[in-house]
Amino acid sequence: MTKGELIKAIAKDAGITQAQAARALDSYIANVTKELKKSGKLGLVGFGTFSVVKRKARTGRNPQTGSKIAIQSKNVVKFKAGHKLADRM
């Protein structure tokens, strides 16, 4: 599903315009990002938990040449599904 398709689905389900749904989705994304930067964790009961974890630096390989490359450490977002979401899958 693309962002555009998600906006159309939200608009249809909520009975709002696509412009309103787009603003709501953009606000959701912005607020999730802001909270993850601030505290590193966001839980939505029944849906799941987003968290930020630090991935260690490591040595990788260039698939084209086979030469070793250094991969720097970085923060990545992890998602763990909640029980209600997991049960529905």
SEBAKE-107738 format. One line per field, with one value per atom (N, C-alpha, C, O): residue in three letters; chain; atom name; x, y, z. Coordinates in steps of 0.02 Angstrom, whole numbers, plus 50000, padded with zeros to 5 digits. Last residue first. Layout:
REM SEBAKE-107738
aa ALA, ...
ch A, ...
at CA, ...
u X, ...
v Y, ...
w Z, ...
//
This chain:
REM SEBAKE-107738
aa MET, MET, MET, MET, ARG, ARG, ARG, ARG, ASP, ASP, ASP, ASP, ALA, ALA, ALA, ALA, LEU, LEU, LEU, LEU, LYS, LYS, LYS, LYS, HIS, HIS, HIS, HIS, GLY, GLY, GLY, GLY, ALA, ALA, ALA, ALA, LYS, LYS, LYS, LYS, PHE, PHE, PHE, PHE, LYS, LYS, LYS, LYS, VAL, VAL, VAL, VAL, VAL, VAL, VAL, VAL, ASN, ASN, ASN, ASN, LYS, LYS, LYS, LYS, SER, SER, SER, SER, GLN, GLN, GLN, GLN, ILE, ILE, ILE, ILE, ALA, ALA, ALA, ALA, ILE, ILE, ILE, ILE, LYS, LYS, LYS, LYS, SER, SER, SER, SER, GLY, GLY, GLY, GLY, THR, THR, THR, THR, GLN, GLN, GLN, GLN, PRO, PRO, PRO, PRO, ASN, ASN, ASN, ASN, ARG, ARG, ARG, ARG, GLY, GLY, GLY, GLY, THR, THR, THR, THR, ARG, ARG, ARG, ARG, ALA, ALA, ALA, ALA, LYS, LYS, LYS, LYS, ARG, ARG, ARG, ARG, LYS, LYS, LYS, LYS, VAL, VAL, VAL, VAL, VAL, VAL, VAL, VAL, SER, SER, SER, SER, PHE, PHE, PHE, PHE, THR, THR, THR, THR, GLY, GLY, GLY, GLY, PHE, PHE, PHE, PHE, GLY, GLY, GLY, GLY, VAL, VAL, VAL, VAL, LEU, LEU, LEU, LEU, GLY, GLY, GLY, GLY, LEU, LEU, LEU, LEU, LYS, LYS, LYS, LYS, GLY, GLY, GLY, GLY, SER, SER, SER, SER, LYS, LYS, LYS, LYS, LYS, LYS, LYS, LYS, LEU, LEU, LEU, LEU, GLU, GLU, GLU, GLU, LYS, LYS, LYS, LYS, THR, THR, THR, THR, VAL, VAL, VAL, VAL, ASN, ASN, ASN, ASN, ALA, ALA, ALA, ALA, ILE, ILE, ILE, ILE, TYR, TYR, TYR, TYR, SER, SER, SER, SER, ASP, ASP, ASP, ASP, LEU, LEU, LEU, LEU, ALA, ALA, ALA, ALA, ARG, ARG, ARG, ARG, ALA, ALA, ALA, ALA, ALA, ALA, ALA, ALA, GLN, GLN, GLN, GLN, ALA, ALA, ALA, ALA, GLN, GLN, GLN, GLN, THR, THR, THR, THR, ILE, ILE, ILE, ILE, GLY, GLY, GLY, GLY, ALA, ALA, ALA, ALA, ASP, ASP, ASP, ASP, LYS, LYS, LYS, LYS, ALA, ALA, ALA, ALA, ILE, ILE, ILE, ILE, ALA, ALA, ALA, ALA, LYS, LYS, LYS, LYS, ILE, ILE, ILE, ILE, LEU, LEU, LEU, LEU, GLU, GLU, GLU, GLU, GLY, GLY, GLY, GLY, LYS, LYS, LYS, LYS, THR, THR, THR, THR, MET, MET, MET, MET
ch A, A, A, A, A, A, A, A, A, A, A, A, A, A, A, A, A, A, A, A, A, A, A, A, A, A, A, A, A, A, A, A, A, A, A, A, A, A, A, A, A, A, A, A, A, A, A, A, A, A, A, A, A, A, A, A, A, A, A, A, A, A, A, A, A, A, A, A, A, A, A, A, A, A, A, A, A, A, A, A, A, A, A, A, A, A, A, A, A, A, A, A, A, A, A, A, A, A, A, A, A, A, A, A, A, A, A, A, A, A, A, A, A, A, A, A, A, A, A, A, A, A, A, A, A, A, A, A, A, A, A, A, A, A, A, A, A, A, A, A, A, A, A, A, A, A, A, A, A, A, A, A, A, A, A, A, A, A, A, A, A, A, A, A, A, A, A, A, A, A, A, A, A, A, A, A, A, A, A, A, A, A, A, A, A, A, A, A, A, A, A, A, A, A, A, A, A, A, A, A, A, A, A, A, A, A, A, A, A, A, A, A, A, A, A, A, A, A, A, A, A, A, A, A, A, A, A, A, A, A, A, A, A, A, A, A, A, A, A, A, A, A, A, A, A, A, A, A, A, A, A, A, A, A, A, A, A, A, A, A, A, A, A, A, A, A, A, A, A, A, A, A, A, A, A, A, A, A, A, A, A, A, A, A, A, A, A, A, A, A, A, A, A, A, A, A, A, A, A, A, A, A, A, A, A, A, A, A, A, A, A, A, A, A, A, A, A, A, A, A, A, A, A, A, A, A, A, A, A, A, A, A, A, A, A, A, A, A, A, A, A, A, A, A, A, A, A, A, A, A, A, A, A, A, A, A
at N, CA, C, O, N, CA, C, O, N, CA, C, O, N, CA, C, O, N, CA, C, O, N, CA, C, O, N, CA, C, O, N, CA, C, O, N, CA, C, O, N, CA, C, O, N, CA, C, O, N, CA, C, O, N, CA, C, O, N, CA, C, O, N, CA, C, O, N, CA, C, O, N, CA, C, O, N, CA, C, O, N, CA, C, O, N, CA, C, O, N, CA, C, O, N, CA, C, O, N, CA, C, O, N, CA, C, O, N, CA, C, O, N, CA, C, O, N, CA, C, O, N, CA, C, O, N, CA, C, O, N, CA, C, O, N, CA, C, O, N, CA, C, O, N, CA, C, O, N, CA, C, O, N, CA, C, O, N, CA, C, O, N, CA, C, O, N, CA, C, O, N, CA, C, O, N, CA, C, O, N, CA, C, O, N, CA, C, O, N, CA, C, O, N, CA, C, O, N, CA, C, O, N, CA, C, O, N, CA, C, O, N, CA, C, O, N, CA, C, O, N, CA, C, O, N, CA, C, O, N, CA, C, O, N, CA, C, O, N, CA, C, O, N, CA, C, O, N, CA, C, O, N, CA, C, O, N, CA, C, O, N, CA, C, O, N, CA, C, O, N, CA, C, O, N, CA, C, O, N, CA, C, O, N, CA, C, O, N, CA, C, O, N, CA, C, O, N, CA, C, O, N, CA, C, O, N, CA, C, O, N, CA, C, O, N, CA, C, O, N, CA, C, O, N, CA, C, O, N, CA, C, O, N, CA, C, O, N, CA, C, O, N, CA, C, O, N, CA, C, O, N, CA, C, O, N, CA, C, O, N, CA, C, O, N, CA, C, O, N, CA, C, O, N, CA, C, O, N, CA, C, O, N, CA, C, O, N, CA, C, O, N, CA, C, O, N, CA, C, O
u 49837, 49877, 49871, 49901, 49771, 49734, 49772, 49743, 49869, 49815, 49775, 49749, 49947, 49975, 49921, 49926, 49858, 49880, 49907, 49892, 49845, 49786, 49805, 49772, 49980, 49944, 49883, 49871, 50088, 50050, 50009, 50005, 50249, 50176, 50145, 50171, 50380, 50356, 50280, 50251, 50502, 50431, 50415, 50435, 50639, 50615, 50540, 50517, 50747, 50682, 50661, 50665, 50920, 50868, 50803, 50804, 51071, 51008, 50957, 50952, 51231, 51177, 51116, 51110, 51404, 51347, 51294, 51309, 51463, 51461, 51400, 51351, 51553, 51485, 51480, 51491, 51687, 51668, 51598, 51586, 51709, 51694, 51673, 51645, 51805, 51776, 51765, 51805, 51758, 51803, 51767, 51706, 51674, 51694, 51741, 51761, 51616, 51688, 51713, 51767, 51477, 51503, 51577, 51598, 51453, 51432, 51460, 51466, 51567, 51537, 51518, 51561, 51534, 51568, 51530, 51468, 51566, 51526, 51567, 51627, 51588, 51622, 51577, 51552, 51504, 51524, 51560, 51562, 51431, 51473, 51496, 51506, 51264, 51337, 51372, 51346, 51120, 51152, 51227, 51251, 51016, 51079, 51108, 51119, 50840, 50896, 50959, 50955, 50684, 50747, 50802, 50810, 50521, 50577, 50639, 50645, 50347, 50404, 50459, 50446, 50231, 50279, 50335, 50366, 50054, 50124, 50166, 50141, 49911, 49942, 50014, 50034, 49877, 49841, 49872, 49862, 49935, 49905, 49864, 49822, 50078, 50007, 49974, 49982, 50223, 50180, 50108, 50081, 50382, 50312, 50270, 50280, 50546, 50496, 50426, 50411, 50635, 50659, 50608, 50624, 50608, 50613, 50637, 50657, 50636, 50637, 50649, 50696, 50625, 50686, 50693, 50748, 50496, 50552, 50619, 50664, 50423, 50425, 50483, 50515, 50443, 50464, 50470, 50517, 50385, 50455, 50481, 50535, 50252, 50288, 50363, 50401, 50224, 50223, 50257, 50290, 50236, 50278, 50281, 50334, 50136, 50206, 50252, 50303, 50022, 50039, 50112, 50147, 50026, 50032, 50051, 50093, 50004, 50066, 50078, 50135, 49873, 49928, 49996, 50040, 49805, 49804, 49862, 49896, 49825, 49851, 49854, 49902, 49757, 49829, 49860, 49915, 49627, 49661, 49736, 49775, 49602, 49601, 49638, 49675, 49610, 49655, 49659, 49713, 49505, 49573, 49624, 49676, 49379, 49409, 49480, 49510, 49297, 49327, 49357, 49361, 49257, 49208, 49233, 49195, 49344, 49328, 49275, 49250, 49356, 49335, 49311, 49264, 49401, 49339, 49312, 49253, 49521, 49468, 49401, 49350, 49593, 49578, 49520, 49474, 49603, 49569, 49549, 49493, 49679, 49611, 49572, 49512, 49797, 49758, 49686, 49639, 49839, 49822, 49780, 49732, 49867, 49814, 49791, 49732, 49974, 49913, 49855, 49799, 50070, 50044, 49978, 49931, 50028, 50066, 50035, 49980, 50042, 50000, 50045, 50093
v 49438, 49415, 49341, 49310, 49462, 49473, 49449, 49440, 49445, 49397, 49402, 49352, 49559, 49494, 49441, 49397, 49658, 49658, 49589, 49562, 49621, 49624, 49622, 49587, 49627, 49564, 49567, 49519, 49728, 49714, 49650, 49623, 49713, 49711, 49695, 49654, 49820, 49756, 49759, 49802, 49896, 49892, 49822, 49772, 50011, 49943, 49945, 49991, 50118, 50111, 50038, 50006, 50149, 50124, 50116, 50107, 50238, 50224, 50202, 50231, 50165, 50213, 50191, 50134, 50144, 50131, 50184, 50239, 50114, 50151, 50131, 50104, 49991, 50017, 50049, 50017, 49975, 49989, 50020, 50070, 49839, 49910, 49917, 49871, 49732, 49747, 49822, 49863, 49682, 49715, 49732, 49743, 49632, 49586, 49618, 49584, 49706, 49694, 49644, 49616, 49699, 49700, 49681, 49646, 49701, 49642, 49641, 49587, 49741, 49769, 49710, 49671, 49691, 49678, 49712, 49712, 49759, 49727, 49715, 49727, 49771, 49766, 49729, 49675, 49890, 49823, 49826, 49879, 49971, 49974, 49903, 49862, 49927, 49933, 49941, 49920, 50022, 49967, 49978, 50032, 50065, 50082, 50019, 49970, 50090, 50051, 50071, 50090, 50151, 50166, 50126, 50127, 50081, 50099, 50112, 50087, 50061, 50084, 50101, 50131, 49936, 49982, 49997, 49951, 49913, 49893, 49948, 50001, 49897, 49900, 49879, 49832, 49889, 49847, 49846, 49798, 50050, 49991, 49953, 49983, 50106, 50112, 50047, 49995, 50186, 50127, 50145, 50194, 50235, 50255, 50192, 50149, 50296, 50243, 50272, 50326, 50401, 50337, 50281, 50224, 50531, 50480, 50412, 50370, 50613, 50638, 50583, 50588, 50536, 50575, 50596, 50597, 50486, 50439, 50475, 50449, 50606, 50568, 50519, 50510, 50643, 50688, 50650, 50662, 50533, 50549, 50592, 50579, 50548, 50486, 50499, 50478, 50674, 50665, 50601, 50601, 50649, 50700, 50690, 50697, 50552, 50537, 50585, 50565, 50629, 50566, 50550, 50535, 50729, 50746, 50685, 50691, 50653, 50690, 50710, 50708, 50608, 50560, 50594, 50568, 50731, 50689, 50639, 50628, 50774, 50815, 50773, 50780, 50670, 50680, 50721, 50706, 50692, 50629, 50635, 50608, 50815, 50809, 50746, 50747, 50775, 50827, 50824, 50831, 50686, 50660, 50711, 50691, 50716, 50726, 50697, 50684, 50583, 50649, 50655, 50606, 50458, 50503, 50575, 50623, 50362, 50415, 50463, 50504, 50280, 50251, 50304, 50293, 50374, 50336, 50310, 50317, 50420, 50467, 50431, 50456, 50299, 50336, 50383, 50387, 50269, 50223, 50258, 50247, 50379, 50366, 50321, 50333, 50359, 50420, 50410, 50431, 50237, 50240, 50302, 50298, 50278, 50229, 50229, 50222, 50366, 50390, 50343, 50365, 50277, 50330, 50357, 50370, 50109, 50171, 50222, 50211, 49941, 50000, 50062, 50066
w 50633, 50576, 50572, 50528, 50749, 50688, 50626, 50573, 50845, 50842, 50777, 50752, 50824, 50811, 50804, 50761, 50868, 50799, 50781, 50727, 51004, 50962, 50888, 50849, 51052, 51050, 51004, 50967, 50945, 51005, 50997, 50942, 50868, 50863, 50930, 50968, 50874, 50901, 50902, 50935, 50779, 50793, 50819, 50789, 50782, 50787, 50803, 50837, 50698, 50730, 50725, 50673, 50737, 50693, 50733, 50794, 50739, 50772, 50721, 50667, 50700, 50690, 50729, 50750, 50659, 50703, 50688, 50666, 50490, 50553, 50594, 50568, 50413, 50420, 50489, 50540, 50307, 50376, 50376, 50341, 50193, 50206, 50278, 50308, 50088, 50153, 50160, 50137, 49921, 49968, 50033, 50034, 49827, 49879, 49930, 49978, 49727, 49724, 49775, 49768, 49750, 49681, 49677, 49632, 49886, 49848, 49777, 49747, 50007, 49947, 49903, 49883, 50173, 50109, 50053, 50052, 50338, 50287, 50225, 50224, 50509, 50445, 50397, 50412, 50616, 50596, 50529, 50496, 50757, 50697, 50680, 50725, 50814, 50822, 50755, 50703, 50826, 50790, 50793, 50776, 50955, 50923, 50891, 50926, 50936, 50961, 50922, 50864, 50977, 50943, 50976, 51037, 50949, 50992, 50950, 50894, 50953, 50915, 50964, 51016, 50983, 51013, 50964, 50937, 50945, 50951, 50981, 51001, 50966, 50900, 50903, 50868, 51100, 51053, 50984, 50946, 51129, 51159, 51106, 51072, 51071, 51054, 51076, 51044, 51127, 51130, 51113, 51140, 51090, 51082, 51080, 51037, 51127, 51132, 51125, 51151, 51131, 51104, 51106, 51089, 51168, 51221, 51196, 51236, 51049, 51118, 51169, 51209, 50935, 50945, 51018, 51045, 50957, 50954, 50963, 50995, 50950, 51012, 51013, 51065, 50815, 50869, 50935, 50973, 50748, 50739, 50796, 50824, 50789, 50805, 50800, 50844, 50733, 50806, 50827, 50880, 50595, 50627, 50703, 50733, 50577, 50562, 50597, 50626, 50613, 50648, 50639, 50687, 50515, 50586, 50627, 50672, 50400, 50407, 50480, 50503, 50431, 50424, 50432, 50466, 50430, 50490, 50488, 50539, 50298, 50354, 50418, 50456, 50232, 50220, 50276, 50299, 50277, 50294, 50284, 50324, 50217, 50290, 50312, 50362, 50083, 50108, 50184, 50213, 50072, 50066, 50091, 50117, 50199, 50133, 50132, 50184, 50292, 50285, 50215, 50178, 50340, 50312, 50308, 50320, 50382, 50430, 50404, 50442, 50267, 50331, 50381, 50418, 50169, 50160, 50227, 50241, 50225, 50208, 50202, 50227, 50232, 50294, 50281, 50322, 50095, 50140, 50205, 50230, 50047, 50021, 50068, 50079, 50121, 50130, 50105, 50139, 50065, 50136, 50151, 50189, 49936, 49947, 50019, 50034, 49963, 49931, 49942, 49955, 50013, 50056, 50028, 50065, 49959, 49956, 50003, 50030, 50000, 50000, 50000, 50038
//
